[in-house]
Each structure stands twice: as structure tokens, then as C-alpha cells.
Amino acid sequence: MYLFNQGDCMPDTSPAANHLDLLDDLLKCALAHGADAADAVMIRSDSVGASWRMGKAEDLERSESHDIGLRVIRGKKQAVVSTTDLNPAGFDELAERVNAMASVSPDDDFCGLADPALHATELAELDLDDDPAQETEPLIERARQAEEAALAVDGVKQSEGGSASVGRSTMALAIRGGDVRFEASYTASSHSVSCSVIAEDAEGHMERDYEFTSARHFEDLDSPEQVGRQAALNTVRRVGARKMKGGRMPVIFDPRVSGGIVGHVAQAINGSSVARGTSFLKNRMGEKIFADGIRIVDDPLRRRGLRSRSVDGEGVAVKRMNLIDDGVLQSWILDCSTARQLGLQTTGHAGRGTGGPPSPGPTNLYMEAGSRTPEELIADIGEGFYVTELIGFGINYVTGDYSRGAAGFWIENGKISFPVFEMTVAGNLKDMFRELTPASDLTFRYGTNAPTLRIEGMTVAGA
């Protein structure tokens, strides 16, 4: 991990430093062609993936990419251009083009660089990179092991395959404007194994399900055998699914889908939505929107986290934040532009790609665990719906109305009884947030995580 700030003259000969040298050359060209300020980002990634299906190797893929995005600011105008050509000989033409674009762009009163006082002065060591060997044979073997473990489970009839992948990516950011000079770069690795299979009942009705594991470090992955066996168990238990009429009842969201509820919170408090006035929570800052004790955290500094970073896309230092604390909405998710629109200060949530300006978004987002086990959450339900899969996207963030296709299991007399499919769950997010209870089984498997969730009084219907 590498950081440079004005006044830091320590030499560096790492690949990250080479990336920053390229960005420095590009920014010099941008300023020479009339930009008041400019920033540039480079994203380089390399990955290898393999799949194994029905007893033989099926696919082997290798991907290598490198992209540069350049943003220039001229007064109240800005423009962005991207390229995959890393040859410095083309930087002058690229810089001239983006400056010409900016000169005819409409005014944006809120564009601009971050206040240098907010820039990171050091980068936390988050242990995101295990510098993996990108060899194909181990990947093929992991994919094979996952499928074989799945096919060994009674009831599995066919396989959609096991797969495994490994990758490594580097993100470099450089900023120039007046006396402002900032550079930072970090590298992260990724590993994954997945498996998907099909089960069939005596009448020929088929069900499909899957399992996967992903991590920054290889040692944190579940074994391929675990992944394959769990994929098979997930699939077999869906055989014999029925349709139910439904009604108003408690709904339990399995951890495979409960993170989506937390994601809806993040979307509703995203600075872009709030500034546009298109969020049903736009006037709720400082108000209680969840029950007592509920806490939702965004933690970019989580070691080995899937979305961890030590600096945001505008060079701003990041920190762990309680977005919801004891049920009360504490903060929007802001970058510099949305913060200026709302008369606030950035929260260090700027994300950045090569194709556009910064925009706000969460990092490692999660809801803290509650005190009751999933079994205790279910125990008093006479009739309810345990959701393991959500289908479609029926959320209106202006009103909070929520309606999704769903599949899972029917709950009877406090027990999970039989599989169901082609169902719909509906409600309003404002009511759902108030009536939500988290279980004690939080694990960190995704970028956004939540424990098992119970939500009272939702409308359940057969599709």
C-alpha cells in the first residue's frame, strides 16, 4: 500500500509507484491545457477462472485489463474521459480533448476537489492482498472437488458446474490543483469457489440452488467440499415446493437475502437520492426509523473486508461510522458533491470508476447481530414465510413501497415445514424497518451483511 502527500519526498520503485508516475504525467498534461484542477484514477486487474461440469473441465478464462479515467475541472465545469491506452505519448491529446469537453459542459455549482485538510495522511494496513499465484491447475482441482462433493449427495441429479477463480487488482488515484497534490494506491486480491446443482422429484419437477465462498485471502475460503455439499443440501431441500395463498404474517429473511434490506437503507440515505429529493427518508435525519438497539455500521477499515479501503475516491480519509445507532438515523452517505448540495461535509464515501466523476456509496456495510437465535425468532410463529431467495426488483425509493418475488419455506407452529415457490412478499420499507428484529447469527460473507431478520406484518401472496 502506498501513499504520497505534498512534502513527502520518499522514493518508491514499486509497481504502484509506476502507476502513479503515469497518472502524474497525465495530470501535468491536463493542467497544461487549461484545467484549474484535475484528478485521475487507474484500475488494473488480472484474474483467472476455471469451471468443471459433469466430470470434466469445461471453461478456462483469463482476463487482464487496465483503464485510466481523467477528470478535469475548469471553474464550475467538469468533464471525464477514459482510456485503455497507457502509452504516455497519447496523454497530451487525451488531456486536450477532455479540456475541450469541459469548456462546453454546463455549470455544476457543486463540482470540485475535496478540501485538502480532509485528505488521508496515512493509509491503514488492511491486509487485502495475499499476492496469489494465478495458476490454472489448482483452480480446476477446486472446481472439480466442489462438483464431486455436490453430486455425492442423494437427490442431486444434474450439475451446472463447480467453478473457482483468483484475481488481483490495483487502484491508483492522483489529484492536482493549485497547491494540492495527493497520490495513493493499494492492491487487493480475491478468491472464490462456487457450485450450482439440480435436484428432481419423482414427478420430474426440478429445483436449482447454489453455494459459494469468496475472500481476500485464500486461507479464509471455505473448502471446495464444503461449498459443493452445501450447494447440494440447499437444492435438495427445495424439492417438492408448493404454492401457498398467504396473508399478513411474519416473514423471516435468511442471511442469504437479509443483506438486501440493509442495502435498501443505504440506497435511501445515499447523498445522491437525498439531494435530489427522491428518497422516502429525505427528511428523517436524527429520527428513529428502526426499533431500539438496531445499529447499522459502515466500516471501510475492516481487515480483509471485501470492500475495504484506506482512502475514498476523492483522497478523503475514511472511518468506521454508525449510520443507524439505537434505531436513529445518524448520517447520510456523502461524497464532496452531494455534501455541498446539502450544506454538509463529505463522509468519505466517494467511490470512483474510470468512466465518471466520484459518487457516494457504502463499503463494508452491515447490521449488528441481535440477542436471539434464528430458532428463537421463529419459535412463536404460527404461520409464516422463511425467505431464502428474492426475485425481481420492486422497490420504489420515493414512497418506500416494497414488492418482491420470493421462494423459501413455510413456517408452521414455530418450525420450518416445507418448501414454497412463486410467492410475493410486500410492504413498505418505513413499516418494515420499524418492525424488524435481527437474530444473533451475523457472519461476513458479502459486501453487505445482516443476520437472519424477522419482519412483522408483511403481506405474503402466491404468485
N, C-alpha and C positions, 0 to 999 in steps of 0.2 A: 504494500500500500504506500502511496507517495503523495505528498502534499507540498505545494510551493506557495508562499505568500511574499508580497513585496518585502524586500530586505533579506530574504533567505537566499544565500549565495552558495549553499552546499551543492556540489556537483552530484549528478546521478547518471549512471550509464545503463539503467535497467530498460527493458522494452517499454515500460510505461513512460519513462522519460523520453524515449524516442517518439512516442505518440504525442507527447506534449510539445516537443520541438516542432513537429509538423503543424500542430494547431497554432503555435506561436507564429510561425511563418504565415499561416493563413490570416491570422488576425492583424498582422502588420500590413498585409495587402488590403484588408478591409478598411483599416483606418486611413491608409494612404489614398484610398478612393473616396474619402469624404465622410465616412461614418464617424459619429460622435463617440460611439461605443460599440462593442461587438462581443459576442461570445460564440464559442464553437465546442461541439461535442463529437467525440469519436467513439463508436461502438464496434468492437471487433469480437467475433465469436467463431469457435470451432467446435464441431460436435460429430459424434459417430453413433449410429443406431443400428441394431440388428433385431430381426424377428425370426421366430421359429413356429411353424404351424403344421399340425398333424404329422409330427415325426420327422420333419426336415426343415432345413434352413430356407427361409422364404425371401427376405429382403435384407440388404445391407446398404446403408446410406451414410454418406459423409458430406458434411456441409461446412463451408468456410465463407465468412462474409466480413466485410469491413465497410463502414459507412461514416461519412462526416456530415454534420449539419452545421451551418453557419447562419447566425442571426446578426443583423446589423440594425442599429438604432440611429436615426437622424432626426433630432428634435423629438417630435411626438409621433414619428412614423417608424415602423419597423417592417422588416421582411426577412424571410427564411428561405434558404436554398440548401439542397443536399446533393451529395455526390458519392460515388463509389471509387472514384479515381483519386488515389493517394499521391499521385505524381505532383510535386511542388511546381512543376513547370506550368500546370494549369490553374494554379491558385489565383494568379493575378486576374485572369479572365473571369473566374468564378466570383471573385470579390467585386469586380466592376459590374457584373450582371446583377448581383443582389443589391448593390447600392442603387443601381438604376431602378430596380423594383421598389425599393424603399422610398425613393424620391417621389413616386407617383401613388404610393399607398395612402389610404385615408388616415386621418389623425387618430391616434389612440392615446387618450389622456393618461392611461394607466400603465403604459409600457415603460420599460427601463430596467436597469440593473438593480440588484439588491444593494442596500446600504452596506458599504464595506465593513462597518462595525459589526455586522451580523455574520460575516464570513467566518468559516471554520478556521481556527488557527492550529489545530492538530486533528488527526484522524484516529479514532479509536480502533484498536486491533480487534476485529470481529471474527477472525478465523474462518473466512469464507472460501478459502482456496486450498485444496489438497494436491494441486498440481498433478492431475490424473494422467496416467498413460492412456492414450486413445487407441488401444489395440482391439482388433475385431474378435479374436477368438474367445476371450473371456466374456464378451457381450453375447455372443452366440450361445455359449455354455449357460449363462444365466437365463436367457430366454428359453432354452431347452428345459432346464430344471424347473422353471415355473410352469410350463405347459405339462410336463410329465407329472408333477405333483397334482395338478388340477385334474388330469384325466384319470388319475388313480382313485378319485372319489366316486363312489357309487352314485349313479344317476346322471353323470355328465356324459353326453352323447357325442358332442362335437366341440371343436375348439376354433375360436377366432384368432388364437395365437398368443404366444408369450413374446414379450419384447423387452429390450434393455438398451439404455443409452448412457453416454457420458459426454460432457461438454465443458467448455471453459470460455469465459467472456471477460473482456476488459472494457471499462468505461473510463474515458478521459475527458475532462472539462477544463476549458481555459477561458478567461474573461479579461478584457482590456477596455479601458475608458478613462481618459484623464490620468489621474494618479493611481487608478485602480488596476491592480494586476493580481490575478488569482489563478492557480492551477491545482488540480487534484486528479488522482487516478486510482482506481482499485480494480482488482481481478477477483472473479468468483467462479468456482467450479459447480457442476451439477451432475447428479447421478440419479437414475431411475430404473425401476423394473415394474412391469405390468403384465396382466394376463386377463383374457376375456374368454369365457366358455358358454356353451349352450346345453341346457338340460331339457328333457322331453318327458311328458307323462304318457300313460297308456293309450290315450286318445290322440296322441300326436301333437298336442299343444306344446309349443316350445317357449322357453324363457331364457333370457340372456342376462348376465351380470359380469362384474369385473372386480378387480382389486389392483392397487398399485402402491408403490412406495417411492418417495423422492427425498433427496437430501443434498446438502452442500458437500458433505464428506462421505466417501464410500462406506466407512465403518458405521455410519448412522442408518444405513438402509436395513429394512427387514430382509431376511434371506429370500431367495427366489422360491424356495419350497413353501415358505410361509405365505408368500403372495399367491402362488398357484393354488394352494389348498383353500385359502380364504376366498379366492375368486370362485372356486367350485362350491363352497358352502353357501356363499351369497346367492349363487344361481339356483342350486338345488332347492333351497328353502322357498323359492318363488313359485315352484311348480304347483299347479292346482289353483292359481289365483282366481278370485271371483270378483264380481261387481257388487257393490252394496248401495242401498238407497241413500244412506247418510242422514244428515240433520245437523243441528247445532250441538257441538260436543268438544271435549278437549282434543287437541292434536299434539302429538309428540314428534319432534323433528330429530331424527338421528344425526350424529355428528357428521355424517357424510354430506348432509344438506343444511345443517343448522348454521354454518358459517354464512350462508346466503342471507339470513336475517340480519346478521351484523353488517354484511355488505350493503344492505338497504339503508342502514343507519348512515354508513359512510357516504353513500350517494346523496342522501338527503341533507347532510351537513357539509357537502363539498362546496367550497367557496364559489365555484362557477355557478352552481344552481342557486345558491343563496343570493349572489349578486344580481342574477337575472330575475330573481323573484319567482322561480319556478319550483320551489321546494315547499312541501307542506309543513316543514319545520322552520321556515324563514324567520318567524317572529318568536321563536321559543328559546332563545339563548337565556341561560340561567334558570330555566324552568324544569320541573320534574317531569320527565317523559317516560321513565321506567319506574318500577317499584323500588322501594328502599333496598339498599345493598347491592344493586346492579352496578357493575363497573365495566366499561369498555375501554381498552387500552390500545394505543398505537405505539409500538416500540421498534424504531429503526435500528437500535443498538443491540438487539438480541443476537448473541453469539451463534454463528452458523445458521441464522434465520434465512428463510427462502427469499425475503425481501429486504434484508438488512443492508444498511449503507451508513457511512460516517458523515456524509455531506449530501445535501439535496441538489437538484438540478440547476440551482442558481448560486451554488457555492455556500449556501447558508448552513451553519451548524445545526445539527438535528439533536433531538432529545426524546426520551420517553414521555408520553402525555396520556393523562386520563381524559378521554373525550367525553365520557359519561362517568360521573362519580356519585355514588349513592343515589343513582337514578336521575341525577340532574345533568342537563346538557351544559358542558363547560367551555367548548370551543368549536369553531368551525375548522375545516381543513383548508388551509390557505397557502397560496404562493404569493409572490410580491404583487402581481397584477390584481388578483382578487382582493388582497388585503387593502390595496389603495382604493379600490372601488367601495369598500365597506368602511374605510376610515380606520383600519386596524393595522397590525403588524403581521408579516408573514409568520406562519407557524413552522416553517422549514419543511413543507410538504410538496415542494415543486418537483415534479417528475420531468424527465426530458428524453425525447427521442430525437432522431436526426431530421424528421420531416416537419417540425413545427416548433413554435415557441413553448416555454415551460407551461405546465398546467398542474393543478393540485391533485393529489391522490394519496391514499394511505400506504403504509409499509406493512410491517408485521402487525396486523390488526386482530384483536381477539376479545372475547367476553370472558371475564374471570369465572371460575367454577363456583357453583353453589355448594350447599352443605348436604344435600340429599342425593342418594344414588339414583340412577335411572329406574331401578326397580321400585324404589320408594315413590318416585314421581308417578309411576303407572298404577301403583297398588290400589288406589281408591277410585279408579276409573271403571264405571260400569260398562260403558260403551264408548270407544274412541278410535282414533286412527293414528297409527305409527308410520310416519313417512320416511322412506329411505331413498326415494327418487322424485325429483321435480322436473316438470316438462314445460317448455314454453316460457314466455316472459310476459306476464300480465300485470305489471306494476305501473300505476300512474303516480309519479312523484309530485305532481301538483296537488292531488287530492289525498294521496296515501292509499287509494284503493288497491287491493291485492287479490289476484286470482291466478292460480297455477294448476296445471295438470299434475297428478301425483300418483304414485304407486307405493305399496308398502305392505303393512299388516294390520289386521283388525284386532282391536283390543276388546276383550270381554271379561268382565269380573276381575279386573286387575291383572290380566295375563295377555300376552301376545298369543293370538289364537290361530289365524290362518292368513295367507297372503291375499291381497286385493290389488286390482289394477283398474286403469281407466277411470280414476276418480278425479275430483276437483276440490281444492281447498281454497276458501275465500274469506276475506275480512278486510279490515282497514288497518294499515300499519300503526296508526296512532293508538287504536284499541289493542292491537297485538303487542305492542311494546309495553303497555300498562299491565297486560295480563300474562306476562312472560315469567317463567321460573326456570333458572338454569340448574342442571344436575352437577354432580361432582366429578365428572369424567372428562375434563378438558385434556386434550392432547394436541401437540403442534404437528400437524401433517400437511397443512396447506399454507398459502399466504394469509388467508383469513380463516380464523378458527373460532369455534364455540363448542361448549359441551352439549350434551343432549338437552333440548329445550322443550318445555311444556307450555302451550298457549291455550288459554281457556276460551270457550265460546266461539270457536270458528265454525263457519258453515262448510260442511262436507257433503258432496253430492256425487252420484255416479255419473260418469260422462255419457 
